[in-house]
Amino acid sequence: QVQLVESGGGLVQPGGSLRLSCAASGLTLRNYAMSWYRQAPGKERELVTRITRTTGVTDYADSVKGRFTISRDDAKNTVYLQMNSLKPEDTAVYFCKTGWSGSGYWGQGTQVTVSS
């Protein structure tokens, strides 16, 4: 049974940092590109960032470039999202997904709230 479990969300002040983790089980993470998405209240789910499976090439939404960093530790079957200089507009539920695009396995999400 494939599971992706996100963790590390929470409440943070503007300008603060959080690191999200996505732990995979039931699959070998190194065989997959991985993506992070987010969904804010009343908005559609959007792609935040993604990373290829072998070369580690990354891609970022313009809104997070220079502030967020995706990384992976295939030995730990885990993908990370380091988020710095957080803004209120980053408030959303963050999801990890297998694959660069299209369908894939999704986690249940972790809430990130940026507020003073």
PEPERA-V247501 format. One record per backbone hydrogen bond with DSSP energy under -0.5 kcal/mol. CO is the residue of the C=O (numbers start at 0). NH is the residue of the N-H. Records with the same first field share a line. If there is no record, write none. Layout:
CO: NH, NH
This chain:
2: 24
3: 5, 107
4: 22
6: 20
9: 112
11: 114
12: 15
14: 84
15: 85
17: 82
19: 80
20: 6
21: 23, 78
22: 4
24: 2
26: 28
27: 30
28: 31
32: 98
33: 50
34: 96
35: 47, 48
36: 94
37: 45
38: 92
39: 42
45: 37
47: 60
48: 35
49: 58
50: 33
56: 51
58: 49
60: 63, 64
63: 66, 67
66: 83
68: 81
70: 79
72: 75, 77
73: 76
76: 23
77: 72
78: 21
79: 70
80: 19, 82
81: 68, 83
82: 17
85: 14
86: 89
87: 90
91: 93, 111
92: 38
93: 109
94: 36
95: 106
96: 34
104: 97
109: 93
110: 9
111: 91
112: 11, 114
